[in-house]
Amino acid sequence: MEVVIRPDADDAARTAAGIVHRALAEGAGTLGLATGPSLLGVYRDLVRRHREEGLSFTGVDAFLLDDYVGIPAGHPQSCAEVIRRELTDHIDLDPARLHRPRGTASDPAAEARRFEQHLTETGPVGVQLLGIGGNGHIGFNEPGSSLASRTRLKTLTDDTRRDNARFFRGIDAVPRHVITQGLATIGEASHLVLIATGPHKAGAVAAAVEGPVTAACPASVLQLHRHVTVVVDELAASRLELHAYYRCVARHKPVGQRY
Ligand code: F6R
């Protein structure tokens, strides 16, 4: 795992977008997408790179991590809609290649199995972008999620519903259920890139990166993956005990070693 500390959120977003850019330029055919404000700067920079630097998403398959169950298709806060609005409407990704768990399916548990199967057949994902919840979730794998979990129907914690209430008309409007890729599903991706910014993420980042591997902090499962880059700003890095070492690694990166 490499922890990359950037001065601010914009710089962190550019770093994560740069990793995606390089992977696609080198022929990666699949990309994993997360939602949440943490990712918006990354998507803005990917759109900029598409417009200004010739980054192309032609032939790329993109997979969403998760979506809410119980809100109508086209709801402005559905993960699929956020990704369409913030990213895919502005790039050359074929809409038919944007794959997502359909939260509107009449049988969400069966939909989760369908999505997992589809991902298995089309994947693995090359670069998977991740955000992290204040409680350590990735995707919508809440604390207590099995480290071996696959895509499934999941119940959100009230903490997460409270966090996300700002995007809905209050907490009562936030769905209780989601379909999310499991922790083991996420772990199939070749390269995991987690981005976290702001002081409210500092505790979760420290637990995920330096705490024990435990279902109590789902993101701690990243410690078991062979290729993880955690991109944080100074504020999100503020509770990392080994921060001096991470900075030392950055200063003395061996020539040619990449993220
Ligand atoms: C949603 C997802 C979540 C978010 C995480 C951070 O698709 O994957 O894990 O990335 O909750 O969200 P924000 O950016 O709202 O803090």
Residues whose N, C-alpha, C, O or C-beta is under 5 A from the ligand:
A	BS01	F6R	A34 T35 G36 P37 S38 L39 L65 D66 L130 G131 I132 G133 H137 I138 G139 F140
